[in-house]
């Protein structure tokens, strides 16, 4: 009789097969069995050849694939598409960027579209991973053929400076980054490697948001690793010469990005510090009372200086900002140019307009002097977090030391954040002393640089490490202390900490977790 999928019929007497002698016993007779889709049946005809014997018994057969009555344990890999336009990426995501990982506003479609239209030479290269059942991950990226703004230039993170003198946004001022460290001394060395060693270059993240971050619909960092496993081979095949993730923030998903890029031969180094404050009190007054007396006194002095500055501070939100976008952009640009930043008024105007037009919860704190806007601070609320993004000042109207910076950029947003039930404020790099005075904590930023020419990688790693040390010196930070815990030692090794050598890159055919 014949067999069915999940049942058996009577069969002839079983055949006997003699297994060859092994190192652990004598031959024995066993019944030859034949696999069915749901189990085993007695052999109908000639028996299948016996499995080869191992050292201590017959070798076990490999697991069978999915059958009609069961399934294997192996999880299906994610379907990853890279090199996408923004429209294609959003469509692949089902219409919106996944929010489970609480992404910054700089990863949302409106911001990315404004980046694409305002940033000269930026070509979208976005990546989407889809594991099915709603499990999605998204990593924005932009391709530059040559000469991007300094923050998007891979050579910047090796200690190179353009002839324009522009400096990448960081926790140190332009002067401290160059006058008190050796970070500028590498310009000649980097230029000797040639532009062809770095361009075309692929930047992972949001170049005008200073964020190398993926977003996902599930809290699974390994889904982020799937993105890199597709991006790197595809970029190399397309002729990309370098890949950078310049702003890896302190989060599990960013750590996976760092590890994945390092596994493909990338180098990780210190870049700077972000300032974050967790709002753990019931009110602003309770928060202020929790500060040490010396710090409370300093905050009060700053508030008193603002009160006597001759300015009037107002807050305007969303649509109320439309008629002010031009003035706000101009003030911010003046501030960026004062510190030799790469952003210009075109970028800033496009981004603020995109936030307003896209319905983002964007708000501006405006200081009026003689009925003219003389200073501004722009913040964006995303979920339960508040991001302090820009500040700009008319120094001719206010003077160099007006005293309103702290009230405009930190204290007013802090009061409102407590009143609105916001749980955290991200104030970005810069003005570190004033922020730490108010309880902000430093969170490390790292940069990743990968060049596709393997012969150049040792030199690039050397320059990148020196750049990281110079950045630490510029910020007055000591060398990283050697971790004392097992997890700390592992993270230091995987993420390129100074206490340990980086892990050995995978062979070209390997994946980041293979």
C-alpha positions as CSV (number, residue, x, y, z in Angstrom):
1,X,0.0,0.0,0.0
2,X,1.1,3.5,-0.5
3,X,2.0,6.2,2.0
4,X,0.1,9.3,2.7
5,X,1.4,12.6,4.1
6,X,0.6,11.9,7.7
7,X,-0.2,8.2,7.9
8,X,1.4,4.9,7.1
9,X,0.2,1.5,5.8
10,X,1.4,-2.0,6.3
11,X,4.8,-2.8,4.7
12,X,6.9,-5.9,4.0
13,X,9.4,-7.2,6.5
14,X,12.2,-4.7,7.2
15,X,15.5,-5.1,5.5
16,X,18.6,-5.4,7.6
17,X,21.7,-3.3,7.1
18,X,25.1,-3.9,8.8
19,X,26.8,-0.7,9.9
20,X,30.6,-0.6,9.4
21,X,32.7,-1.0,12.5
22,X,33.4,2.3,14.3
23,X,36.0,3.4,16.9
24,X,33.5,3.0,19.7
25,X,31.9,-0.4,19.2
26,X,31.2,-3.4,17.1
27,X,28.9,-3.8,14.1
28,X,25.3,-4.1,14.8
29,X,22.2,-4.8,12.8
30,X,19.6,-2.1,12.5
31,X,16.4,-1.6,10.5
32,X,16.8,0.6,7.6
33,X,14.3,3.5,7.8
34,X,13.1,5.9,5.2
35,X,12.0,9.4,6.0
36,X,8.4,10.5,5.2
37,X,7.0,14.0,5.5
38,X,5.7,13.2,9.0
39,X,8.0,10.6,10.4
40,X,9.4,7.2,9.4
41,X,7.9,4.2,7.6
42,X,9.3,0.7,7.0
43,X,11.3,0.5,3.8
44,X,9.3,-0.8,0.9
45,X,12.1,-1.7,-1.4
46,X,15.9,-1.7,-1.2
47,X,17.1,0.2,1.9
48,X,18.7,3.6,1.7
49,X,22.5,3.5,2.2
50,X,23.4,3.8,5.9
51,X,24.7,7.1,7.2
52,X,28.5,7.2,7.5
53,X,29.7,6.3,11.0
54,X,31.3,8.9,13.2
55,X,33.8,8.5,16.0
56,X,31.2,7.4,18.5
57,X,28.2,6.4,16.4
58,X,26.4,7.1,13.2
59,X,26.5,10.7,12.0
60,X,23.3,12.6,12.4
61,X,21.5,13.8,9.2
62,X,21.1,17.5,8.6
63,X,17.8,19.1,9.7
64,X,15.1,18.8,7.0
65,X,13.5,21.9,5.5
66,X,9.9,22.8,6.2
67,X,7.5,20.0,5.6
68,X,3.8,19.8,5.3
69,X,3.4,18.9,9.0
70,X,5.9,21.0,10.7
71,X,8.5,23.8,10.3
72,X,12.2,24.4,11.0
73,X,13.6,26.6,13.7
74,X,15.5,28.9,11.3
75,X,14.1,32.4,10.9
76,X,13.6,33.8,7.5
77,X,16.2,36.5,6.6
78,X,14.9,40.0,6.0
79,X,14.3,41.3,2.5
80,X,16.6,44.3,2.2
81,X,16.4,46.9,-0.5
82,X,19.1,49.6,-0.7
83,X,19.9,52.6,-3.0
84,X,16.2,53.7,-2.8
85,X,14.8,57.1,-3.5
86,X,12.8,58.6,-0.6
87,X,9.5,57.9,-2.3
88,X,10.4,54.3,-2.9
89,X,11.7,53.9,0.7
90,X,8.5,55.4,2.2
91,X,6.4,53.2,0.0
92,X,8.4,50.1,1.1
93,X,7.8,51.1,4.7
94,X,4.1,51.3,4.2
95,X,3.8,55.1,4.1
96,X,5.7,56.2,7.2
97,X,9.0,55.8,9.0
98,X,8.7,53.2,11.8
99,X,8.6,54.7,15.3
100,X,9.2,51.9,17.8
101,X,12.8,52.9,18.3
102,X,11.8,56.5,19.0
103,X,13.8,58.1,16.1
104,X,15.0,61.7,16.0
105,X,12.9,64.1,13.8
106,X,15.9,64.3,11.5
107,X,15.0,60.8,10.1
108,X,11.5,61.7,9.0
109,X,10.5,62.1,5.4
110,X,10.0,65.9,5.4
111,X,13.5,66.5,6.8
112,X,15.1,64.1,4.4
113,X,13.3,65.6,1.4
114,X,14.5,69.1,2.4
115,X,18.0,67.8,2.8
116,X,17.9,66.3,-0.7
117,X,16.6,69.5,-2.3
118,X,18.8,72.0,-0.5
119,X,22.1,70.1,-0.1
120,X,24.1,70.3,-3.3
121,X,25.2,67.0,-4.7
122,X,23.2,64.9,-2.2
123,X,21.7,61.8,-4.0
124,X,19.3,59.7,-1.9
125,X,20.5,56.2,-1.0
126,X,18.0,54.9,1.5
127,X,17.7,51.3,2.8
128,X,14.7,49.3,4.0
129,X,14.7,45.9,5.6
130,X,11.4,43.9,5.7
131,X,11.3,40.7,7.7
132,X,7.5,40.3,7.3
133,X,4.7,40.6,9.7
134,X,5.3,44.3,10.1
135,X,9.0,44.0,11.2
136,X,10.7,46.9,9.3
137,X,13.9,48.9,9.6
138,X,15.0,52.1,7.8
139,X,18.4,53.7,7.4
140,X,18.6,56.9,5.4
141,X,21.7,57.7,3.4
142,X,23.1,60.1,0.8
143,X,25.6,59.6,-2.0
144,X,28.1,62.3,-2.9
145,X,30.3,62.2,-5.9
146,X,32.7,65.0,-4.7
147,X,33.1,68.1,-2.6
148,X,30.1,67.8,-0.2
149,X,29.8,70.1,2.8
150,X,32.6,69.5,5.4
151,X,30.3,67.5,7.7
152,X,29.6,65.0,4.8
153,X,33.2,64.7,3.7
154,X,34.9,61.5,4.9
155,X,38.3,63.2,4.9
156,X,37.0,65.5,7.7
157,X,37.1,62.5,10.1
158,X,40.7,61.9,9.4
159,X,41.8,65.4,10.4
160,X,41.5,67.1,7.0
161,X,40.3,70.7,6.6
162,X,39.2,72.2,3.3
163,X,40.8,75.4,2.0
164,X,37.6,77.3,2.9
165,X,38.4,76.8,6.6
166,X,35.0,75.3,7.3
167,X,34.9,73.0,10.4
168,X,32.5,70.1,11.1
169,X,29.9,70.7,13.8
170,X,31.2,69.5,17.1
171,X,31.4,70.0,20.9
172,X,34.4,72.2,20.6
173,X,34.6,75.6,18.8
174,X,36.4,75.9,15.5
175,X,39.4,77.6,17.2
176,X,39.8,75.0,19.9
177,X,39.6,72.2,17.4
178,X,42.5,73.6,15.4
179,X,44.6,75.8,17.6
180,X,45.0,73.5,20.6
181,X,45.3,70.1,18.9
182,X,47.0,68.4,16.0
183,X,43.8,67.7,14.2
184,X,44.7,70.0,11.3
185,X,48.2,68.6,10.8
186,X,46.8,65.6,8.8
187,X,45.5,67.7,5.9
188,X,48.5,67.2,3.8
189,X,48.7,63.5,4.6
190,X,45.0,63.0,3.7
191,X,45.3,64.9,0.5
192,X,48.3,62.8,-0.5
193,X,45.9,59.8,-0.6
194,X,44.0,61.4,-3.4
195,X,40.3,62.2,-3.8
196,X,39.8,59.0,-5.7
197,X,40.4,57.0,-2.4
198,X,37.2,58.6,-0.9
199,X,34.8,59.5,-3.7
200,X,32.1,58.7,-4.5
201,X,31.2,58.5,-0.8
202,X,28.1,57.1,0.9
203,X,27.0,58.8,4.2
204,X,24.7,56.8,6.4
205,X,22.3,58.9,8.3
206,X,21.0,62.5,8.1
207,X,23.8,64.9,7.1
208,X,22.0,68.1,8.2
209,X,20.6,66.4,11.4
210,X,24.0,65.1,12.4
211,X,22.5,61.7,13.1
212,X,23.7,58.3,11.9
213,X,20.7,56.4,13.1
214,X,18.3,53.7,12.0
215,X,14.7,53.4,12.9
216,X,12.7,50.2,13.3
217,X,9.2,48.9,14.1
218,X,10.6,46.4,16.6
219,X,13.3,46.5,19.3
220,X,15.6,44.1,17.5
221,X,19.1,45.5,16.8
222,X,19.9,42.5,14.6
223,X,17.4,43.7,12.1
224,X,19.6,46.8,11.8
225,X,22.6,44.6,11.1
226,X,20.7,43.2,8.1
227,X,20.7,46.7,6.6
228,X,24.6,46.9,6.7
229,X,24.9,43.4,5.3
230,X,23.1,44.6,2.1
231,X,24.5,48.2,2.0
232,X,28.2,47.5,2.0
233,X,28.3,44.9,-0.9
234,X,25.8,47.0,-2.9
235,X,27.8,50.2,-2.4
236,X,31.1,48.5,-3.4
237,X,29.5,47.0,-6.5
238,X,28.2,50.5,-7.4
239,X,31.8,52.0,-7.2
240,X,31.5,53.7,-3.9
241,X,35.0,54.3,-2.5
242,X,34.1,55.1,1.1
243,X,31.2,54.8,3.6
244,X,30.8,56.9,6.7
245,X,28.5,57.0,9.7
246,X,29.8,60.2,11.3
247,X,27.3,60.5,14.2
248,X,26.8,57.3,16.0
249,X,24.9,58.2,19.1
250,X,24.9,56.2,22.4
251,X,22.1,53.7,21.7
252,X,21.8,49.9,21.1
253,X,20.9,50.3,17.4
254,X,23.8,52.7,16.8
255,X,26.2,50.2,18.5
256,X,25.0,47.5,16.1
257,X,25.7,49.9,13.2
258,X,29.2,50.5,14.5
259,X,29.9,46.8,15.0
260,X,28.5,45.9,11.6
261,X,30.6,48.5,9.8
262,X,33.7,47.4,11.7
263,X,33.1,43.8,10.7
264,X,33.3,44.9,7.1
265,X,36.6,46.7,7.7
266,X,35.4,50.0,9.0
267,X,37.2,51.9,11.7
268,X,35.5,53.5,14.8
269,X,36.7,56.5,16.7
270,X,35.6,59.1,19.2
271,X,33.8,62.1,17.7
272,X,32.3,64.2,20.4
273,X,29.7,64.4,23.1
274,X,26.0,65.1,23.1
275,X,24.2,66.6,26.0
276,X,21.1,64.9,27.4
277,X,18.9,65.6,30.4
278,X,16.3,63.1,31.7
279,X,13.4,65.0,33.3
280,X,12.8,63.0,36.5
281,X,11.0,65.6,38.7
282,X,7.4,66.6,38.9
283,X,8.0,70.3,38.0
284,X,10.6,72.8,37.0
285,X,10.7,74.2,40.5
286,X,11.4,70.7,41.9
287,X,14.1,70.2,39.4
288,X,15.7,73.5,40.2
289,X,15.5,72.7,44.0
290,X,17.4,69.4,43.3
291,X,20.5,71.3,42.0
292,X,23.3,72.1,44.4
293,X,23.1,75.6,45.8
294,X,26.1,76.8,43.8
295,X,24.4,75.7,40.5
296,X,21.0,77.1,41.5
297,X,22.7,80.5,42.1
298,X,24.3,80.4,38.7
299,X,21.0,79.6,37.0
300,X,19.4,82.5,38.9
301,X,22.2,84.9,37.8
302,X,21.7,83.9,34.2
303,X,18.0,84.5,34.5
304,X,18.6,87.9,36.1
305,X,21.0,88.9,33.3
306,X,18.4,88.0,30.7
307,X,15.8,90.1,32.5
308,X,18.0,93.2,32.4
309,X,19.2,92.7,28.8
310,X,16.5,95.0,27.3
311,X,14.9,92.1,25.4
312,X,11.4,90.6,25.3
313,X,11.3,86.8,24.9
314,X,8.3,85.1,23.2
315,X,7.6,81.6,22.0
316,X,5.9,80.9,18.7
317,X,4.9,77.4,17.4
318,X,4.3,75.7,14.1
319,X,2.3,77.9,11.6
320,X,3.0,81.0,13.6
321,X,6.6,80.7,12.4
322,X,5.8,81.0,8.7
323,X,6.3,84.8,8.4
324,X,9.5,84.5,10.5
325,X,11.3,81.7,8.7
326,X,13.5,84.1,6.7
327,X,14.6,86.1,9.7
328,X,15.2,83.0,11.9
329,X,17.2,81.3,9.1
330,X,19.4,84.4,8.7
331,X,20.2,84.6,12.5
332,X,21.1,80.9,12.6
333,X,23.3,81.2,9.6
334,X,25.2,84.2,11.2
335,X,25.8,82.0,14.2
336,X,27.0,79.1,12.1
337,X,29.3,81.3,10.0
338,X,30.8,82.8,13.2
339,X,32.0,79.3,14.1
340,X,32.9,78.3,10.5
341,X,30.1,75.7,10.1
342,X,29.2,74.1,6.8
343,X,25.4,74.9,6.9
344,X,24.3,77.9,5.0
345,X,21.0,79.9,4.8
346,X,19.6,77.7,2.0
347,X,19.9,74.6,4.1
348,X,18.5,76.1,7.2
349,X,15.6,77.8,5.5
350,X,14.6,74.6,3.6
351,X,14.7,72.5,6.8
352,X,12.7,74.9,9.0
353,X,10.2,75.3,6.2
354,X,9.9,71.5,5.9
355,X,9.3,71.2,9.6
356,X,6.5,73.8,9.5
357,X,4.9,72.5,6.2
358,X,5.1,68.9,7.5
359,X,3.2,69.7,10.7
360,X,6.1,68.9,13.0
361,X,5.9,70.2,16.5
362,X,8.5,72.9,16.0
363,X,8.8,75.9,18.3
364,X,11.0,79.0,18.4
365,X,11.9,81.1,21.4
366,X,12.4,84.7,20.0
367,X,14.2,87.6,21.8
368,X,12.9,90.9,20.5
369,X,15.1,94.1,20.8
370,X,13.3,97.3,19.8
371,X,10.5,95.1,18.2
372,X,13.1,93.4,16.0
373,X,13.9,89.7,16.4
374,X,17.5,89.8,17.6
375,X,17.9,86.2,18.8
376,X,16.3,82.8,18.4
377,X,16.4,79.2,19.6
378,X,14.6,76.5,17.6
379,X,13.4,73.3,19.2
380,X,11.5,70.3,17.9
381,X,9.4,67.9,19.9
382,X,9.3,64.3,18.8
383,X,7.2,62.1,21.1
384,X,8.3,62.6,24.7
385,X,11.6,64.1,23.7
386,X,12.6,67.7,22.9
387,X,15.5,68.5,20.6
388,X,17.3,71.8,20.8
389,X,18.4,72.2,17.2
390,X,19.5,75.7,16.4
391,X,20.4,79.1,18.0
392,X,21.1,82.4,16.3
393,X,22.0,85.9,17.5
394,X,22.3,89.4,16.1
395,X,25.6,90.3,17.8
396,X,25.5,93.9,16.6
397,X,22.2,94.5,18.3
398,X,22.9,92.4,21.4
399,X,26.6,92.6,21.9
400,X,28.9,89.6,22.4
401,X,27.8,88.9,26.0
402,X,24.1,89.8,26.3
403,X,23.3,87.1,28.8
404,X,20.2,85.8,27.0
405,X,21.7,82.6,25.6
406,X,21.0,80.5,28.7
407,X,17.5,81.8,29.1
408,X,16.6,81.4,25.4
409,X,18.3,78.1,24.6
410,X,18.1,76.2,27.9
411,X,15.9,77.6,30.7
412,X,12.8,78.5,28.8
413,X,12.7,75.2,26.9
414,X,13.3,73.4,30.2
415,X,10.4,75.1,31.9
416,X,8.0,74.3,29.1
417,X,9.3,70.7,28.9
418,X,8.3,70.1,32.5
419,X,5.0,71.7,32.0
420,X,4.2,69.5,29.0
421,X,5.3,66.2,30.5
422,X,8.3,65.8,28.2
423,X,10.7,63.1,29.6
424,X,14.0,64.1,28.0
425,X,15.8,67.0,26.4
426,X,18.6,66.5,23.9
427,X,20.6,69.8,23.7
428,X,23.3,68.7,21.3
429,X,27.0,69.4,21.5
430,X,28.5,72.8,22.4
431,X,28.2,75.1,25.5
432,X,28.9,72.0,27.5
433,X,29.7,73.9,30.8
434,X,26.4,75.7,30.8
435,X,24.5,72.5,30.1
436,X,26.3,70.4,32.6
437,X,25.6,73.1,35.2
438,X,21.9,72.4,34.6
439,X,22.3,68.6,35.0
440,X,22.8,67.6,31.4
441,X,24.9,64.4,31.1
442,X,27.4,63.8,28.3
443,X,26.7,60.9,25.9
444,X,29.5,59.8,23.6
445,X,29.4,60.2,19.8
446,X,31.5,58.0,17.6
447,X,32.3,58.1,13.9
448,X,32.8,55.2,11.5
449,X,34.9,55.4,8.4
450,X,35.2,52.5,5.9
451,X,37.3,52.7,2.7
452,X,36.8,50.1,0.1
453,X,40.5,50.0,-0.8
454,X,41.8,47.5,1.7
455,X,45.4,48.6,1.2
456,X,44.5,52.0,2.6
457,X,42.6,50.8,5.6
458,X,45.6,50.7,8.0
459,X,46.5,54.3,7.2
460,X,42.9,55.4,7.4
461,X,42.6,53.7,10.8
462,X,45.7,55.5,12.0
463,X,44.5,58.9,10.9
464,X,41.0,58.3,12.3
465,X,42.3,57.2,15.7
466,X,44.5,60.4,15.8
467,X,41.5,62.5,14.9
468,X,39.6,60.9,17.8
469,X,42.4,61.6,20.3
470,X,42.6,65.2,19.0
471,X,38.9,65.7,19.6
472,X,39.2,64.4,23.1
473,X,42.0,66.8,23.8
474,X,40.0,69.7,22.3
475,X,37.2,68.9,24.8
476,X,39.6,68.5,27.7
477,X,38.7,64.9,28.1
478,X,41.1,62.3,29.5
479,X,41.9,59.1,27.6
480,X,39.3,56.4,28.0
481,X,39.7,54.4,31.2
482,X,40.0,50.6,30.8
483,X,36.6,49.0,31.5
484,X,36.4,46.8,34.6
485,X,33.2,44.8,33.7
486,X,32.9,42.0,31.2
487,X,30.3,43.9,29.2
488,X,32.4,47.0,29.3
489,X,35.4,45.2,28.0
490,X,33.4,43.6,25.2
491,X,31.8,46.9,24.1
492,X,35.2,48.6,24.1
493,X,36.6,45.9,21.9
494,X,33.7,45.8,19.5
495,X,33.3,49.6,19.2
496,X,37.0,50.5,18.8
497,X,37.7,51.7,22.3
498,X,41.3,52.9,22.9
499,X,41.9,50.2,25.4
500,X,41.6,47.4,22.9
501,X,42.5,46.5,19.4
502,X,39.5,46.4,17.0
503,X,38.1,43.0,16.1
504,X,39.4,41.4,12.9
505,X,37.2,42.2,9.9
506,X,35.3,39.4,8.1
507,X,36.4,38.0,4.9
508,X,34.7,39.6,1.8
509,X,32.1,36.8,1.6
510,X,31.1,37.1,5.2
511,X,28.2,39.1,6.7
512,X,28.4,41.3,9.7
513,X,27.1,38.6,12.0
514,X,28.2,35.6,10.0
